[in-house]
Amino acid sequence: MALSKEEKKTVIEENRLDEKDTGSCEVQIALLTKRITKLTAHMIANKHDYSSKRGMDILIARRKNLLSYLKATDLQRYLDLTQKLGLKAN
């Protein structure tokens, strides 16, 4: 479940740190969260799509690693992002 160009552009604009930012932790985590949300809806409709489940598990693990990195480097940015995206802050 890839994101369309418009969806990706809006997510980047909402979470970027400056005008040229496209790859900061915040942007990457927000993009992964959007993809995970779309895949979750797909998995509810298609319970036996195991390849999509595996892909979603990989995305969740990647987001978890980025979140732990952000938490270790800048706690305030981590807390702001988790609140903004509605994720649990551990």
Biopython code that builds the backbone (N, CA, C, O; Angstrom):
import numpy as np
from Bio.PDB.StructureBuilder import StructureBuilder

atoms = [
    (1, "MET", "N", (0.835, -1.175, 0.000)),
    (1, "MET", "CA", (0.000, 0.000, 0.000)),
    (1, "MET", "C", (0.889, 1.251, 0.000)),
    (1, "MET", "O", (1.216, 1.800, 1.053)),
    (2, "ALA", "N", (1.255, 1.668, -1.155)),
    (2, "ALA", "CA", (2.102, 2.859, -1.265)),
    (2, "ALA", "C", (1.255, 4.113, -1.106)),
    (2, "ALA", "O", (0.053, 4.111, -1.371)),
    (3, "LEU", "N", (1.898, 5.168, -0.674)),
    (3, "LEU", "CA", (1.224, 6.454, -0.537)),
    (3, "LEU", "C", (1.255, 7.175, -1.875)),
    (3, "LEU", "O", (2.228, 7.070, -2.622)),
    (4, "SER", "N", (0.197, 7.901, -2.172)),
    (4, "SER", "CA", (0.201, 8.707, -3.381)),
    (4, "SER", "C", (1.113, 9.916, -3.182)),
    (4, "SER", "O", (1.481, 10.251, -2.056)),
    (5, "LYS", "N", (1.468, 10.557, -4.274)),
    (5, "LYS", "CA", (2.368, 11.709, -4.182)),
    (5, "LYS", "C", (1.771, 12.817, -3.335)),
    (5, "LYS", "O", (2.489, 13.476, -2.583)),
    (6, "GLU", "N", (0.467, 13.033, -3.446)),
    (6, "GLU", "CA", (-0.190, 14.090, -2.677)),
    (6, "GLU", "C", (-0.176, 13.780, -1.187)),
    (6, "GLU", "O", (0.093, 14.657, -0.367)),
    (7, "GLU", "N", (-0.468, 12.524, -0.839)),
    (7, "GLU", "CA", (-0.444, 12.134, 0.575)),
    (7, "GLU", "C", (0.949, 12.284, 1.159)),
    (7, "GLU", "O", (1.122, 12.794, 2.267)),
    (8, "LYS", "N", (1.943, 11.832, 0.399)),
    (8, "LYS", "CA", (3.315, 11.915, 0.870)),
    (8, "LYS", "C", (3.746, 13.369, 1.041)),
    (8, "LYS", "O", (4.425, 13.713, 2.008)),
    (9, "LYS", "N", (3.350, 14.212, 0.104)),
    (9, "LYS", "CA", (3.715, 15.623, 0.166)),
    (9, "LYS", "C", (3.097, 16.299, 1.382)),
    (9, "LYS", "O", (3.766, 17.084, 2.054)),
    (10, "THR", "N", (1.836, 16.010, 1.675)),
    (10, "THR", "CA", (1.194, 16.639, 2.829)),
    (10, "THR", "C", (1.811, 16.168, 4.146)),
    (10, "THR", "O", (1.982, 16.962, 5.072)),
    (11, "VAL", "N", (2.144, 14.884, 4.231)),
    (11, "VAL", "CA", (2.767, 14.365, 5.451)),
    (11, "VAL", "C", (4.131, 15.016, 5.658)),
    (11, "VAL", "O", (4.482, 15.386, 6.778)),
    (12, "ILE", "N", (4.891, 15.154, 4.590)),
    (12, "ILE", "CA", (6.215, 15.788, 4.696)),
    (12, "ILE", "C", (6.066, 17.239, 5.127)),
    (12, "ILE", "O", (6.808, 17.702, 5.993)),
    (13, "GLU", "N", (5.120, 17.966, 4.538)),
    (13, "GLU", "CA", (4.942, 19.376, 4.877)),
    (13, "GLU", "C", (4.498, 19.565, 6.326)),
    (13, "GLU", "O", (4.872, 20.552, 6.961)),
    (14, "GLU", "N", (3.714, 18.641, 6.850)),
    (14, "GLU", "CA", (3.233, 18.760, 8.221)),
    (14, "GLU", "C", (4.319, 18.468, 9.257)),
    (14, "GLU", "O", (4.245, 18.958, 10.384)),
    (15, "ASN", "N", (5.327, 17.672, 8.885)),
    (15, "ASN", "CA", (6.284, 17.190, 9.881)),
    (15, "ASN", "C", (7.718, 17.627, 9.649)),
    (15, "ASN", "O", (8.601, 17.240, 10.415)),
    (16, "ARG", "N", (7.975, 18.400, 8.644)),
    (16, "ARG", "CA", (9.361, 18.782, 8.370)),
    (16, "ARG", "C", (9.845, 19.856, 9.332)),
    (16, "ARG", "O", (9.062, 20.612, 9.907)),
    (17, "LEU", "N", (11.163, 19.896, 9.485)),
    (17, "LEU", "CA", (11.775, 20.850, 10.401)),
    (17, "LEU", "C", (12.057, 22.188, 9.723)),
    (17, "LEU", "O", (11.941, 23.236, 10.357)),
    (18, "ASP", "N", (12.431, 22.165, 8.429)),
    (18, "ASP", "CA", (12.631, 23.389, 7.665)),
    (18, "ASP", "C", (12.156, 23.152, 6.233)),
    (18, "ASP", "O", (11.598, 22.097, 5.932)),
    (19, "GLU", "N", (12.369, 24.112, 5.361)),
    (19, "GLU", "CA", (11.801, 24.042, 4.015)),
    (19, "GLU", "C", (12.360, 22.895, 3.175)),
    (19, "GLU", "O", (11.645, 22.334, 2.345)),
    (20, "LYS", "N", (13.617, 22.544, 3.379)),
    (20, "LYS", "CA", (14.244, 21.518, 2.551)),
    (20, "LYS", "C", (14.288, 20.147, 3.217)),
    (20, "LYS", "O", (14.903, 19.227, 2.679)),
    (21, "ASP", "N", (13.662, 19.993, 4.357)),
    (21, "ASP", "CA", (13.717, 18.753, 5.116)),
    (21, "ASP", "C", (12.786, 17.712, 4.517)),
    (21, "ASP", "O", (11.577, 17.927, 4.434)),
    (22, "THR", "N", (13.354, 16.578, 4.098)),
    (22, "THR", "CA", (12.535, 15.465, 3.625)),
    (22, "THR", "C", (12.938, 14.150, 4.266)),
    (22, "THR", "O", (12.270, 13.138, 4.053)),
    (23, "GLY", "N", (14.027, 14.132, 5.056)),
    (23, "GLY", "CA", (14.505, 12.866, 5.568)),
    (23, "GLY", "C", (14.808, 12.825, 7.043)),
    (23, "GLY", "O", (15.467, 11.895, 7.508)),
    (24, "SER", "N", (14.341, 13.816, 7.801)),
    (24, "SER", "CA", (14.596, 13.786, 9.239)),
    (24, "SER", "C", (13.802, 12.651, 9.881)),
    (24, "SER", "O", (12.905, 12.078, 9.265)),
    (25, "CYS", "N", (14.144, 12.342, 11.117)),
    (25, "CYS", "CA", (13.451, 11.264, 11.831)),
    (25, "CYS", "C", (11.950, 11.524, 11.897)),
    (25, "CYS", "O", (11.150, 10.607, 11.713)),
    (26, "GLU", "N", (11.571, 12.764, 12.158)),
    (26, "GLU", "CA", (10.156, 13.091, 12.275)),
    (26, "GLU", "C", (9.406, 12.776, 10.983)),
    (26, "GLU", "O", (8.318, 12.199, 11.015)),
    (27, "VAL", "N", (9.985, 13.153, 9.859)),
    (27, "VAL", "CA", (9.339, 12.920, 8.570)),
    (27, "VAL", "C", (9.263, 11.426, 8.286)),
    (27, "VAL", "O", (8.219, 10.925, 7.867)),
    (28, "GLN", "N", (10.357, 10.715, 8.511)),
    (28, "GLN", "CA", (10.357, 9.277, 8.256)),
    (28, "GLN", "C", (9.344, 8.545, 9.127)),
    (28, "GLN", "O", (8.642, 7.656, 8.645)),
    (29, "ILE", "N", (9.262, 8.905, 10.390)),
    (29, "ILE", "CA", (8.316, 8.255, 11.303)),
    (29, "ILE", "C", (6.884, 8.573, 10.895)),
    (29, "ILE", "O", (6.017, 7.700, 10.942)),
    (30, "ALA", "N", (6.630, 9.810, 10.496)),
    (30, "ALA", "CA", (5.277, 10.185, 10.074)),
    (30, "ALA", "C", (4.871, 9.436, 8.806)),
    (30, "ALA", "O", (3.729, 8.991, 8.693)),
    (31, "LEU", "N", (5.791, 9.292, 7.855)),
    (31, "LEU", "CA", (5.484, 8.547, 6.630)),
    (31, "LEU", "C", (5.227, 7.074, 6.935)),
    (31, "LEU", "O", (4.301, 6.477, 6.386)),
    (32, "LEU", "N", (6.039, 6.493, 7.802)),
    (32, "LEU", "CA", (5.820, 5.094, 8.181)),
    (32, "LEU", "C", (4.486, 4.915, 8.895)),
    (32, "LEU", "O", (3.787, 3.926, 8.673)),
    (33, "THR", "N", (4.134, 5.871, 9.749)),
    (33, "THR", "CA", (2.864, 5.795, 10.469)),
    (33, "THR", "C", (1.694, 5.834, 9.494)),
    (33, "THR", "O", (0.726, 5.091, 9.656)),
    (34, "LYS", "N", (1.775, 6.691, 8.489)),
    (34, "LYS", "CA", (0.710, 6.785, 7.489)),
    (34, "LYS", "C", (0.585, 5.479, 6.709)),
    (34, "LYS", "O", (-0.524, 5.005, 6.462)),
    (35, "ARG", "N", (1.733, 4.892, 6.318)),
    (35, "ARG", "CA", (1.698, 3.620, 5.589)),
    (35, "ARG", "C", (1.147, 2.493, 6.457)),
    (35, "ARG", "O", (0.392, 1.650, 5.974)),
    (36, "ILE", "N", (1.522, 2.474, 7.738)),
    (36, "ILE", "CA", (1.038, 1.446, 8.656)),
    (36, "ILE", "C", (-0.470, 1.572, 8.839)),
    (36, "ILE", "O", (-1.176, 0.566, 8.916)),
    (37, "THR", "N", (-0.962, 2.805, 8.909)),
    (37, "THR", "CA", (-2.402, 3.022, 9.048)),
    (37, "THR", "C", (-3.158, 2.472, 7.842)),
    (37, "THR", "O", (-4.192, 1.822, 7.995)),
    (38, "LYS", "N", (-2.640, 2.735, 6.644)),
    (38, "LYS", "CA", (-3.286, 2.222, 5.437)),
    (38, "LYS", "C", (-3.232, 0.702, 5.385)),
    (38, "LYS", "O", (-4.212, 0.060, 5.008)),
    (39, "LEU", "N", (-2.096, 0.120, 5.760)),
    (39, "LEU", "CA", (-1.979, -1.334, 5.754)),
    (39, "LEU", "C", (-2.872, -1.983, 6.801)),
    (39, "LEU", "O", (-3.373, -3.087, 6.588)),
    (40, "THR", "N", (-3.075, -1.315, 7.922)),
    (40, "THR", "CA", (-3.967, -1.846, 8.958)),
    (40, "THR", "C", (-5.393, -1.953, 8.429)),
    (40, "THR", "O", (-6.078, -2.949, 8.663)),
    (41, "ALA", "N", (-5.831, -0.925, 7.719)),
    (41, "ALA", "CA", (-7.171, -0.978, 7.127)),
    (41, "ALA", "C", (-7.261, -2.097, 6.093)),
    (41, "ALA", "O", (-8.283, -2.776, 5.998)),
    (42, "HIS", "N", (-6.201, -2.288, 5.325)),
    (42, "HIS", "CA", (-6.176, -3.363, 4.339)),
    (42, "HIS", "C", (-6.217, -4.729, 5.025)),
    (42, "HIS", "O", (-6.895, -5.643, 4.555)),
    (43, "MET", "N", (-5.500, -4.863, 6.123)),
    (43, "MET", "CA", (-5.445, -6.150, 6.822)),
    (43, "MET", "C", (-6.771, -6.506, 7.486)),
    (43, "MET", "O", (-7.088, -7.684, 7.646)),
    (44, "ILE", "N", (-7.539, -5.502, 7.871)),
    (44, "ILE", "CA", (-8.859, -5.782, 8.439)),
    (44, "ILE", "C", (-9.769, -6.402, 7.375)),
    (44, "ILE", "O", (-10.541, -7.318, 7.661)),
    (45, "ALA", "N", (-9.667, -5.893, 6.153)),
    (45, "ALA", "CA", (-10.499, -6.416, 5.069)),
    (45, "ALA", "C", (-9.964, -7.734, 4.516)),
    (45, "ALA", "O", (-10.744, -8.553, 4.028)),
    (46, "ASN", "N", (-8.659, -7.955, 4.581)),
    (46, "ASN", "CA", (-8.027, -9.139, 3.994)),
    (46, "ASN", "C", (-7.182, -9.846, 5.048)),
    (46, "ASN", "O", (-5.967, -9.664, 5.116)),
    (47, "LYS", "N", (-7.838, -10.644, 5.856)),
    (47, "LYS", "CA", (-7.175, -11.244, 7.012)),
    (47, "LYS", "C", (-6.107, -12.264, 6.639)),
    (47, "LYS", "O", (-5.187, -12.495, 7.423)),
    (48, "HIS", "N", (-6.203, -12.873, 5.478)),
    (48, "HIS", "CA", (-5.268, -13.927, 5.103)),
    (48, "HIS", "C", (-4.189, -13.456, 4.138)),
    (48, "HIS", "O", (-3.556, -14.275, 3.472)),
    (49, "ASP", "N", (-3.975, -12.164, 4.053)),
    (49, "ASP", "CA", (-2.916, -11.613, 3.206)),
    (49, "ASP", "C", (-1.635, -11.569, 4.023)),
    (49, "ASP", "O", (-1.294, -10.549, 4.620)),
    (50, "TYR", "N", (-0.936, -12.692, 4.036)),
    (50, "TYR", "CA", (0.214, -12.832, 4.925)),
    (50, "TYR", "C", (1.427, -12.042, 4.444)),
    (50, "TYR", "O", (2.241, -11.607, 5.259)),
    (51, "SER", "N", (1.556, -11.854, 3.148)),
    (51, "SER", "CA", (2.702, -11.074, 2.660)),
    (51, "SER", "C", (2.554, -9.604, 3.057)),
    (51, "SER", "O", (3.547, -8.946, 3.365)),
    (52, "SER", "N", (1.340, -9.091, 3.051)),
    (52, "SER", "CA", (1.138, -7.717, 3.516)),
    (52, "SER", "C", (1.358, -7.613, 5.017)),
    (52, "SER", "O", (1.849, -6.593, 5.501)),
    (53, "LYS", "N", (1.002, -8.655, 5.757)),
    (53, "LYS", "CA", (1.246, -8.670, 7.199)),
    (53, "LYS", "C", (2.734, -8.623, 7.488)),
    (53, "LYS", "O", (3.175, -7.907, 8.387)),
    (54, "ARG", "N", (3.506, -9.383, 6.729)),
    (54, "ARG", "CA", (4.956, -9.378, 6.906)),
    (54, "ARG", "C", (5.530, -8.005, 6.588)),
    (54, "ARG", "O", (6.395, -7.510, 7.310)),
    (55, "GLY", "N", (5.056, -7.389, 5.516)),
    (55, "GLY", "CA", (5.512, -6.048, 5.167)),
    (55, "GLY", "C", (5.164, -5.034, 6.242)),
    (55, "GLY", "O", (5.965, -4.152, 6.553)),
    (56, "MET", "N", (3.970, -5.157, 6.810)),
    (56, "MET", "CA", (3.568, -4.244, 7.873)),
    (56, "MET", "C", (4.427, -4.453, 9.115)),
    (56, "MET", "O", (4.786, -3.484, 9.784)),
    (57, "ASP", "N", (4.763, -5.702, 9.432)),
    (57, "ASP", "CA", (5.637, -5.972, 10.573)),
    (57, "ASP", "C", (7.016, -5.340, 10.375)),
    (57, "ASP", "O", (7.610, -4.838, 11.330)),
    (58, "ILE", "N", (7.522, -5.362, 9.157)),
    (58, "ILE", "CA", (8.813, -4.737, 8.853)),
    (58, "ILE", "C", (8.726, -3.231, 9.038)),
    (58, "ILE", "O", (9.641, -2.624, 9.595)),
    (59, "LEU", "N", (7.634, -2.615, 8.576)),
    (59, "LEU", "CA", (7.452, -1.176, 8.731)),
    (59, "LEU", "C", (7.352, -0.791, 10.206)),
    (59, "LEU", "O", (7.909, 0.224, 10.623)),
    (60, "ILE", "N", (6.651, -1.591, 10.984)),
    (60, "ILE", "CA", (6.509, -1.314, 12.412)),
    (60, "ILE", "C", (7.866, -1.394, 13.105)),
    (60, "ILE", "O", (8.175, -0.565, 13.962)),
    (61, "ALA", "N", (8.676, -2.386, 12.738)),
    (61, "ALA", "CA", (10.007, -2.519, 13.341)),
    (61, "ALA", "C", (10.897, -1.334, 12.965)),
    (61, "ALA", "O", (11.646, -0.829, 13.802)),
    (62, "ARG", "N", (10.816, -0.890, 11.707)),
    (62, "ARG", "CA", (11.609, 0.261, 11.278)),
    (62, "ARG", "C", (11.197, 1.517, 12.027)),
    (62, "ARG", "O", (12.047, 2.302, 12.448)),
    (63, "ARG", "N", (9.878, 1.709, 12.197)),
    (63, "ARG", "CA", (9.395, 2.876, 12.944)),
    (63, "ARG", "C", (9.831, 2.805, 14.404)),
    (63, "ARG", "O", (10.186, 3.824, 14.995)),
    (64, "LYS", "N", (9.806, 1.613, 14.987)),
    (64, "LYS", "CA", (10.227, 1.439, 16.376)),
    (64, "LYS", "C", (11.693, 1.817, 16.548)),
    (64, "LYS", "O", (12.051, 2.479, 17.522)),
    (65, "ASN", "N", (12.547, 1.402, 15.608)),
    (65, "ASN", "CA", (13.959, 1.743, 15.680)),
    (65, "ASN", "C", (14.173, 3.244, 15.548)),
    (65, "ASN", "O", (14.986, 3.812, 16.277)),
    (66, "LEU", "N", (13.466, 3.895, 14.639)),
    (66, "LEU", "CA", (13.589, 5.343, 14.484)),
    (66, "LEU", "C", (13.100, 6.071, 15.731)),
    (66, "LEU", "O", (13.705, 7.058, 16.150)),
    (67, "LEU", "N", (12.016, 5.594, 16.323)),
    (67, "LEU", "CA", (11.511, 6.221, 17.543)),
    (67, "LEU", "C", (12.499, 6.079, 18.697)),
    (67, "LEU", "O", (12.698, 7.022, 19.462)),
    (68, "SER", "N", (13.114, 4.915, 18.825)),
    (68, "SER", "CA", (14.079, 4.741, 19.916)),
    (68, "SER", "C", (15.315, 5.603, 19.684)),
    (68, "SER", "O", (15.891, 6.112, 20.645)),
    (69, "TYR", "N", (15.735, 5.779, 18.433)),
    (69, "TYR", "CA", (16.857, 6.661, 18.137)),
    (69, "TYR", "C", (16.516, 8.106, 18.492)),
    (69, "TYR", "O", (17.312, 8.807, 19.115)),
    (70, "LEU", "N", (15.322, 8.542, 18.087)),
    (70, "LEU", "CA", (14.909, 9.916, 18.375)),
    (70, "LEU", "C", (14.786, 10.142, 19.878)),
    (70, "LEU", "O", (15.144, 11.210, 20.376)),
    (71, "LYS", "N", (14.289, 9.157, 20.593)),
    (71, "LYS", "CA", (14.161, 9.271, 22.047)),
    (71, "LYS", "C", (15.528, 9.396, 22.710)),
    (71, "LYS", "O", (15.685, 10.144, 23.676)),
    (72, "ALA", "N", (16.511, 8.673, 22.199)),
    (72, "ALA", "CA", (17.853, 8.713, 22.781)),
    (72, "ALA", "C", (18.575, 10.016, 22.470)),
    (72, "ALA", "O", (19.378, 10.486, 23.277)),
    (73, "THR", "N", (18.300, 10.606, 21.307)),
    (73, "THR", "CA", (19.026, 11.815, 20.909)),
    (73, "THR", "C", (18.346, 13.098, 21.354)),
    (73, "THR", "O", (19.020, 14.032, 21.789)),
    (74, "ASP", "N", (17.016, 13.161, 21.254)),
    (74, "ASP", "CA", (16.309, 14.397, 21.608)),
    (74, "ASP", "C", (14.938, 14.041, 22.174)),
    (74, "ASP", "O", (13.987, 13.816, 21.425)),
    (75, "LEU", "N", (14.848, 13.994, 23.477)),
    (75, "LEU", "CA", (13.629, 13.546, 24.155)),
    (75, "LEU", "C", (12.442, 14.457, 23.874)),
    (75, "LEU", "O", (11.327, 13.967, 23.695)),
    (76, "GLN", "N", (12.651, 15.759, 23.833)),
    (76, "GLN", "CA", (11.533, 16.682, 23.626)),
    (76, "GLN", "C", (10.924, 16.516, 22.227)),
    (76, "GLN", "O", (9.702, 16.515, 22.083)),
    (77, "ARG", "N", (11.759, 16.376, 21.211)),
    (77, "ARG", "CA", (11.240, 16.138, 19.852)),
    (77, "ARG", "C", (10.477, 14.824, 19.796)),
    (77, "ARG", "O", (9.457, 14.725, 19.113)),
    (78, "TYR", "N", (10.966, 13.809, 20.514)),
    (78, "TYR", "CA", (10.297, 12.516, 20.585)),
    (78, "TYR", "C", (8.907, 12.653, 21.205)),
    (78, "TYR", "O", (7.929, 12.129, 20.672)),
    (79, "LEU", "N", (8.829, 13.355, 22.322)),
    (79, "LEU", "CA", (7.544, 13.522, 23.001)),
    (79, "LEU", "C", (6.562, 14.328, 22.154)),
    (79, "LEU", "O", (5.377, 14.001, 22.092)),
    (80, "ASP", "N", (7.057, 15.378, 21.503)),
    (80, "ASP", "CA", (6.196, 16.185, 20.637)),
    (80, "ASP", "C", (5.649, 15.363, 19.479)),
    (80, "ASP", "O", (4.468, 15.453, 19.145)),
    (81, "LEU", "N", (6.519, 14.561, 18.869)),
    (81, "LEU", "CA", (6.105, 13.765, 17.717)),
    (81, "LEU", "C", (5.103, 12.685, 18.100)),
    (81, "LEU", "O", (4.112, 12.482, 17.399)),
    (82, "THR", "N", (5.354, 11.991, 19.205)),
    (82, "THR", "CA", (4.427, 10.935, 19.614)),
    (82, "THR", "C", (3.062, 11.511, 19.967)),
    (82, "THR", "O", (2.036, 10.881, 19.708)),
    (83, "GLN", "N", (3.045, 12.686, 20.548)),
    (83, "GLN", "CA", (1.765, 13.321, 20.853)),
    (83, "GLN", "C", (1.060, 13.748, 19.563)),
    (83, "GLN", "O", (-0.152, 13.579, 19.429)),
    (84, "LYS", "N", (1.808, 14.291, 18.632)),
    (84, "LYS", "CA", (1.240, 14.764, 17.370)),
    (84, "LYS", "C", (0.657, 13.613, 16.541)),
    (84, "LYS", "O", (-0.412, 13.750, 15.946)),
    (85, "LEU", "N", (1.366, 12.478, 16.507)),
    (85, "LEU", "CA", (0.928, 11.340, 15.706)),
    (85, "LEU", "C", (-0.018, 10.406, 16.450)),
    (85, "LEU", "O", (-0.599, 9.503, 15.848)),
    (86, "GLY", "N", (-0.175, 10.616, 17.755)),
    (86, "GLY", "CA", (-1.070, 9.769, 18.536)),
    (86, "GLY", "C", (-0.471, 8.425, 18.872)),
    (86, "GLY", "O", (-1.196, 7.442, 19.016)),
    (87, "LEU", "N", (0.850, 8.366, 18.999)),
    (87, "LEU", "CA", (1.529, 7.119, 19.358)),
    (87, "LEU", "C", (1.770, 7.079, 20.866)),
    (87, "LEU", "O", (1.788, 8.116, 21.531)),
    (88, "LYS", "N", (1.955, 5.878, 21.393)),
    (88, "LYS", "CA", (2.274, 5.752, 22.818)),
    (88, "LYS", "C", (3.732, 6.103, 23.038)),
    (88, "LYS", "O", (4.612, 5.593, 22.344)),
    (89, "ALA", "N", (3.987, 6.960, 23.991)),
    (89, "ALA", "CA", (5.362, 7.305, 24.350)),
    (89, "ALA", "C", (5.815, 6.355, 25.439)),
    (89, "ALA", "O", (5.234, 6.321, 26.524)),
    (90, "ASN", "N", (6.850, 5.583, 25.152)),
    (90, "ASN", "CA", (7.344, 4.622, 26.144)),
    (90, "ASN", "C", (8.470, 5.215, 26.922)),
    (90, "ASN", "O", (9.022, 4.560, 27.807)),
]
sb = StructureBuilder()
sb.init_structure("model")
sb.init_model(0)
sb.init_chain("A")
sb.init_seg("    ")
for serial, (resi, resn, name, xyz) in enumerate(atoms, 1):
    if name == "N":
        sb.init_residue(resn, " ", resi, " ")
    sb.init_atom(name, np.array(xyz, "f"), 0.0, 1.0, " ", f" {name:<3s}", serial, name[0])
structure = sb.get_structure()
